[in-house]
Amino acid sequence: RQRQMCIRDRRRTIYSLMILAVKLIQQNALERLFKGSLWRACGLVLLSAVLLSGCDSGPEIVKISGTKMGTTYHITVVADQPAPDNLGALIEAELDRVNHSMSTYKPDSEINRFNRLAVNQPMSVSSEFLEVLTIAQSVWSNSGGALDPSVGPLVDLWGFGPSPSEDQIPSEEQITAALASVGFDAVMIDANEQKIIKTRPVAIDLSAVAKGYAVDLVADLLEMNALPDYLVEVGGETRVSGLNPEGQPWRLAIESPLLIGQIERVLALTSGAVATSGDYRNYFERDGVRYSHTIDPRSGQPINHALASVTLLADTCAEADAWATALMVLGDKQGLELANRLGLAVYMLSRDNGEFTVSYSKTFEPYMAAAAQQAVSEES
């Protein structure tokens, strides 16, 4: 398709040159211009050949993948011009910036240094750390605390933390004690001085935003290198731009919670970021009760509503990542109401007597229409 578009555009250029030549002939100007120069008379033919030959190879498809930040990443670039020879190394460097700053598994990372920091002691941080923290703070505030990077003590208490533990149901006293160590309001940001401070003992985990932010850094890198057609995916969080190798919008699947690997819906996108949060992969059951790994930081309890998964589209993957987590905590009713109020593009799948029902925000409606139109176009 792209080769056809290339040939079409260049043929238009050739036809324009031919029309110009005819006009010059009519004005007796072409004869004077080319008189005595036979090789010039072949100029238009040679130019035509050069223009069309540039369409023979088509764009280069660059695919780069690897492991980083405790997960995998996959990048596809449709390069109409040569990509940098060290593109893979440049991408690794961007991912390393996030990993070295926000990984809770690296003792000397910025986030671990902050978690060890004494109360009321300011700490200078990188621009990347500050930006992610600011995004988290914005979503925390606008969601009424549904996203809270300080929720770690509750996650650990319920047995879903990084250290393996048996499924356990903590007592109300234990939950109350853990809640005392939770609260993102204790983290203060001084953007002008690029410093942060904690007003009481809290520890944070930015994983609900960091993967999406890493996607954005790689996407920005590609655009700075004049590579506007790409798909960047890190740990399931994705951002796309332009067209895929077939010259069509990128196709992104929303997974069905009913069966892992089964596709619920396919989106056709030429720009934007997509993130999905769900509770159907990590949970345990006790006495017929299902306990999700998603903990509501306001109550200290696992979420208990019908929402099984939420997919969110945004301009940046960091925002999509953060909001998908927040809306998963809020549930289908409160989450959809907030999404409509804030103009968020949201697609939800909720449990209903063994099946799943679909709901989506008003801002998501154009994506539904685009997906349907793309399906009709492919069938024809």
C-alpha positions as CSV (number, residue, x, y, z in Angstrom):
1,R,0.0,0.0,0.0
2,Q,2.8,2.5,0.9
3,R,4.6,1.6,-2.3
4,Q,1.4,2.3,-4.3
5,M,1.0,5.6,-2.5
6,C,4.7,6.5,-3.3
7,I,4.3,5.6,-7.0
8,R,1.0,7.6,-7.2
9,D,2.6,10.7,-5.6
10,R,5.6,10.6,-7.9
11,R,3.5,10.0,-11.0
12,R,1.7,13.1,-10.2
13,T,5.0,15.0,-10.1
14,I,5.9,13.5,-13.5
15,Y,2.6,14.4,-15.0
16,S,3.1,17.9,-13.7
17,L,6.5,18.1,-15.5
18,M,5.0,16.8,-18.7
19,I,2.2,19.4,-18.6
20,L,4.9,22.1,-18.0
21,A,6.9,20.8,-21.0
22,V,3.8,21.0,-23.3
23,K,3.2,24.5,-22.2
24,L,6.8,25.5,-22.9
25,I,6.6,23.9,-26.4
26,Q,3.5,25.9,-27.1
27,Q,5.3,29.0,-26.1
28,N,8.3,28.0,-28.3
29,A,10.3,28.3,-25.1
30,L,11.3,24.6,-24.7
31,E,13.1,24.6,-28.1
32,R,15.3,27.5,-27.1
33,L,15.9,25.9,-23.6
34,F,17.0,22.5,-24.9
35,K,18.4,23.5,-28.4
36,G,21.6,21.8,-29.2
37,S,21.5,19.6,-26.1
38,L,20.2,16.1,-26.9
39,W,20.9,14.8,-23.4
40,R,18.7,17.4,-22.0
41,A,15.9,16.2,-24.1
42,C,16.0,13.0,-22.1
43,G,15.9,14.9,-18.9
44,L,12.3,14.3,-18.2
45,V,12.6,10.6,-19.0
46,L,15.6,10.2,-16.7
47,L,13.9,12.2,-13.9
48,S,10.8,9.9,-14.2
49,A,12.9,6.8,-13.9
50,V,14.7,8.2,-10.8
51,L,11.4,9.2,-9.2
52,L,9.8,5.8,-9.7
53,S,12.9,3.8,-8.7
54,G,12.7,5.4,-5.2
55,C,9.6,3.4,-4.7
56,D,11.1,0.0,-5.3
57,S,12.3,-0.9,-1.8
58,G,9.5,0.5,0.4
59,P,10.0,1.4,4.0
60,E,12.3,-0.6,6.3
61,I,10.5,-2.5,9.1
62,V,12.6,-2.4,12.3
63,K,11.7,-4.7,15.2
64,I,13.4,-4.5,18.6
65,S,12.5,-6.5,21.7
66,G,14.0,-7.5,25.0
67,T,13.5,-7.6,28.8
68,K,13.7,-4.7,31.1
69,M,12.0,-3.5,34.3
70,G,11.0,-7.0,35.2
71,T,9.0,-7.4,32.0
72,T,9.3,-7.6,28.2
73,Y,9.2,-4.9,25.6
74,H,8.5,-4.9,21.9
75,I,9.0,-2.0,19.4
76,T,8.0,-2.0,15.7
77,V,9.1,0.9,13.5
78,V,8.1,1.6,9.9
79,A,11.0,3.6,8.7
80,D,10.7,5.6,5.5
81,Q,14.3,6.8,6.1
82,P,17.2,4.9,7.6
83,A,16.9,4.4,11.4
84,P,20.0,5.0,13.5
85,D,22.3,2.0,13.6
86,N,22.3,2.2,17.4
87,L,18.5,2.5,17.8
88,G,18.4,-0.6,20.0
89,A,21.0,0.9,22.3
90,L,19.2,4.2,22.4
91,I,16.0,2.5,23.4
92,E,17.8,0.5,26.1
93,A,19.2,3.7,27.5
94,E,15.7,5.3,27.8
95,L,14.3,2.2,29.6
96,D,17.4,2.1,31.9
97,R,16.7,5.7,32.9
98,V,13.3,4.7,34.2
99,N,14.5,1.5,35.7
100,H,17.4,3.0,37.6
101,S,15.2,5.8,38.9
102,M,12.0,3.9,39.9
103,S,12.7,0.3,40.4
104,T,12.0,-0.9,43.9
105,Y,14.3,-3.8,43.3
106,K,17.4,-1.6,42.9
107,P,18.8,-0.5,46.4
108,D,20.2,2.7,45.0
109,S,17.3,3.8,42.9
110,E,15.8,7.2,43.5
111,I,12.5,5.6,44.8
112,N,14.3,3.4,47.3
113,R,16.4,6.3,48.5
114,F,13.2,8.3,49.1
115,N,11.6,5.4,50.9
116,R,14.5,5.3,53.3
117,L,14.4,9.1,53.7
118,A,13.7,10.6,57.1
119,V,10.6,12.6,57.6
120,N,10.8,16.3,56.6
121,Q,14.2,15.8,54.9
122,P,14.1,17.2,51.3
123,M,15.5,15.1,48.5
124,S,16.6,16.3,45.0
125,V,15.2,14.1,42.2
126,S,15.6,13.7,38.5
127,S,13.2,15.3,36.1
128,E,11.9,11.8,35.1
129,F,11.1,10.9,38.7
130,L,9.5,14.3,39.3
131,E,7.3,14.0,36.2
132,V,6.0,10.5,37.1
133,L,5.4,11.6,40.7
134,T,3.4,14.6,39.4
135,I,1.3,12.5,37.1
136,A,0.6,10.1,40.0
137,Q,-0.3,13.0,42.3
138,S,-2.7,14.4,39.7
139,V,-4.6,11.1,39.2
140,W,-4.6,10.5,43.0
141,S,-6.2,13.9,43.6
142,N,-8.7,13.7,40.7
143,S,-9.7,10.1,41.6
144,G,-10.3,10.8,45.3
145,G,-7.4,8.7,46.3
146,A,-8.2,5.6,44.2
147,L,-4.7,5.6,42.9
148,D,-2.2,5.7,45.8
149,P,1.4,4.9,45.3
150,S,1.8,4.4,49.0
151,V,-0.6,1.4,49.1
152,G,2.3,-1.0,49.5
153,P,1.8,-2.0,53.2
154,L,-1.7,-3.1,52.4
155,V,-0.7,-5.1,49.3
156,D,1.9,-6.9,51.4
157,L,-0.6,-7.5,54.2
158,W,-2.9,-9.3,51.8
159,G,-0.1,-11.4,50.4
160,F,0.2,-9.8,47.0
161,G,3.5,-8.1,47.6
162,P,6.9,-8.9,46.0
163,S,7.8,-11.4,48.7
164,P,6.0,-14.8,48.2
165,S,3.5,-15.6,50.9
166,E,0.5,-17.8,51.5
167,D,-3.0,-16.5,50.8
168,Q,-4.1,-14.7,53.9
169,I,-7.0,-12.7,55.2
170,P,-5.7,-10.1,57.7
171,S,-7.7,-9.0,60.8
172,E,-9.4,-5.6,61.0
173,E,-6.7,-4.6,63.5
174,Q,-4.0,-5.4,61.0
175,I,-5.7,-3.5,58.3
176,T,-6.2,-0.5,60.5
177,A,-2.5,-0.5,61.4
178,A,-1.4,-0.8,57.8
179,L,-3.7,2.1,56.8
180,A,-1.8,4.3,59.2
181,S,1.2,3.9,56.9
182,V,-0.7,4.7,53.7
183,G,-1.5,8.1,52.3
184,F,0.0,9.9,49.3
185,D,-0.9,13.2,50.9
186,A,2.3,12.8,52.9
187,V,4.4,13.3,49.8
188,M,5.0,16.9,49.0
189,I,6.5,18.1,45.7
190,D,8.5,21.3,45.1
191,A,8.6,21.5,41.3
192,N,10.6,24.7,41.2
193,E,13.4,23.3,43.3
194,Q,12.9,19.8,41.9
195,K,12.7,18.3,45.4
196,I,10.3,16.1,47.3
197,I,9.7,15.5,51.0
198,K,7.6,13.3,53.2
199,T,5.7,14.7,56.1
200,R,5.2,11.3,57.8
201,P,6.7,7.8,57.3
202,V,5.5,6.4,54.0
203,A,7.0,4.3,51.2
204,I,5.9,4.6,47.6
205,D,5.8,2.4,44.5
206,L,5.3,4.1,41.1
207,S,4.9,0.9,39.1
208,A,1.3,2.0,38.1
209,V,2.8,4.8,36.2
210,A,6.4,4.0,35.4
211,K,5.9,1.4,32.7
212,G,3.6,3.8,30.8
213,Y,6.2,6.6,31.2
214,A,8.9,4.3,29.8
215,V,6.7,3.8,26.7
216,D,6.4,7.5,26.3
217,L,10.2,8.1,26.6
218,V,10.8,5.5,23.8
219,A,8.0,7.0,21.6
220,D,9.5,10.5,22.1
221,L,12.9,9.1,21.1
222,L,11.5,7.7,17.9
223,E,9.8,10.9,17.0
224,M,13.0,12.9,17.6
225,N,14.7,10.6,15.1
226,A,12.1,11.4,12.5
227,L,10.4,8.0,12.9
228,P,6.7,8.8,13.2
229,D,5.3,5.4,12.4
230,Y,5.7,3.0,15.4
231,L,4.3,0.7,18.0
232,V,5.9,0.7,21.4
233,E,4.8,-1.8,24.1
234,V,6.3,-2.3,27.5
235,G,4.7,-4.9,29.8
236,G,1.4,-4.7,27.9
237,E,1.2,-0.9,28.0
238,T,1.2,0.5,24.4
239,R,1.5,3.6,22.4
240,V,1.2,3.9,18.6
241,S,1.6,6.6,15.9
242,G,1.1,6.6,12.1
243,L,0.5,3.4,10.1
244,N,1.6,-0.2,10.5
245,P,3.8,-2.1,8.0
246,E,0.7,-2.8,5.8
247,G,-0.1,0.9,5.6
248,Q,-3.1,0.5,7.9
249,P,-3.9,1.8,11.4
250,W,-2.3,-0.2,14.1
251,R,-4.6,-2.9,15.5
252,L,-4.6,-3.3,19.3
253,A,-6.6,-6.1,21.0
254,I,-8.5,-5.8,24.2
255,E,-8.2,-9.2,26.0
256,S,-11.3,-11.0,27.3
257,P,-11.3,-11.7,31.0
258,L,-13.2,-14.9,30.3
259,L,-10.2,-16.7,28.7
260,I,-6.7,-15.4,28.7
261,G,-5.6,-15.0,25.1
262,Q,-9.1,-14.6,23.8
263,I,-9.8,-11.2,22.1
264,E,-12.7,-9.1,23.2
265,R,-12.4,-6.2,20.8
266,V,-9.8,-4.8,18.4
267,L,-9.1,-1.1,18.2
268,A,-7.7,0.6,15.1
269,L,-5.5,3.5,16.0
270,T,-3.1,6.0,14.3
271,S,-2.1,7.8,17.5
272,G,-2.4,7.5,21.2
273,A,-1.7,5.2,24.1
274,V,-3.6,2.2,25.6
275,A,-3.4,0.7,29.0
276,T,-5.6,-2.1,30.6
277,S,-6.0,-3.0,34.2
278,G,-7.9,-6.1,35.4
279,D,-8.3,-8.4,38.4
280,Y,-8.7,-11.7,36.6
281,R,-5.1,-12.7,36.6
282,N,-4.0,-12.4,40.2
283,Y,-6.4,-13.3,43.0
284,F,-7.2,-16.1,45.5
285,E,-10.4,-17.6,46.9
286,R,-11.3,-18.5,50.4
287,D,-14.6,-20.0,51.5
288,G,-16.2,-19.1,48.2
289,V,-15.1,-15.5,48.4
290,R,-12.9,-14.0,45.7
291,Y,-10.1,-11.7,46.9
292,S,-8.5,-9.5,44.1
293,H,-4.9,-8.3,44.1
294,T,-6.2,-4.8,43.5
295,I,-6.4,-3.2,46.9
296,D,-8.6,-0.1,47.6
297,P,-6.2,2.2,49.4
298,R,-9.1,4.1,51.0
299,S,-10.6,1.0,52.8
300,G,-7.6,-1.3,52.9
301,Q,-9.7,-4.1,51.4
302,P,-9.5,-5.9,48.0
303,I,-11.9,-4.4,45.5
304,N,-15.4,-5.9,45.6
305,H,-17.4,-4.9,42.5
306,A,-18.4,-6.2,39.1
307,L,-15.7,-4.6,37.1
308,A,-13.3,-7.2,35.6
309,S,-11.1,-5.0,33.4
310,V,-10.8,-1.4,32.2
311,T,-9.0,-0.2,29.1
312,L,-8.1,3.5,28.8
313,L,-6.9,5.5,25.9
314,A,-4.9,8.7,26.4
315,D,-2.4,10.9,24.6
316,T,0.4,9.6,26.9
317,C,0.9,6.1,28.2
318,A,1.8,7.3,31.7
319,E,-1.6,8.9,32.0
320,A,-3.4,5.8,30.5
321,D,-1.5,3.5,32.9
322,A,-2.3,5.6,36.0
323,W,-6.0,6.1,35.2
324,A,-6.6,2.5,34.3
325,T,-5.4,1.5,37.8
326,A,-7.5,4.2,39.5
327,L,-10.7,3.3,37.6
328,M,-10.2,-0.4,38.4
329,V,-10.3,0.6,42.1
330,L,-13.4,2.7,41.6
331,G,-15.4,0.1,39.8
332,D,-17.8,0.2,36.8
333,K,-20.4,2.7,38.2
334,Q,-18.2,5.2,40.0
335,G,-15.4,4.8,37.4
336,L,-17.6,5.3,34.4
337,E,-19.2,8.4,36.0
338,L,-15.8,9.9,36.7
339,A,-14.6,9.1,33.2
340,N,-17.5,10.9,31.6
341,R,-17.1,13.8,33.9
342,L,-13.4,14.2,33.1
343,G,-13.7,13.2,29.4
344,L,-11.6,10.0,29.6
345,A,-11.8,7.4,26.9
346,V,-12.7,4.2,28.8
347,Y,-13.9,0.7,27.8
348,M,-15.1,-1.6,30.7
349,L,-15.9,-5.2,31.0
350,S,-18.1,-6.2,34.0
351,R,-19.2,-9.5,35.4
352,D,-22.9,-10.3,35.1
353,N,-24.1,-13.8,36.0
354,G,-21.1,-15.7,34.6
355,E,-20.9,-13.4,31.5
356,F,-19.4,-10.0,30.8
357,T,-21.2,-6.8,29.9
358,V,-19.6,-3.9,28.0
359,S,-19.8,-0.2,29.0
360,Y,-17.8,2.7,27.7
361,S,-17.6,6.4,28.1
362,K,-18.8,9.0,25.7
363,T,-15.2,9.9,24.7
364,F,-14.7,6.3,23.7
365,E,-17.6,6.2,21.2
366,P,-15.5,7.4,18.2
367,Y,-13.1,4.5,18.8
368,M,-15.9,2.1,18.6
369,A,-17.1,3.6,15.3
370,A,-13.5,3.6,13.9
371,A,-13.1,-0.1,14.8
372,A,-16.4,-1.0,13.1
373,Q,-15.4,1.0,10.0
374,Q,-12.0,-0.7,9.9
375,A,-13.6,-4.1,10.1
376,V,-16.0,-3.4,7.2
377,S,-13.1,-2.0,5.1
378,E,-11.1,-5.2,5.7
379,E,-14.0,-7.5,4.8
380,S,-14.5,-5.6,1.5
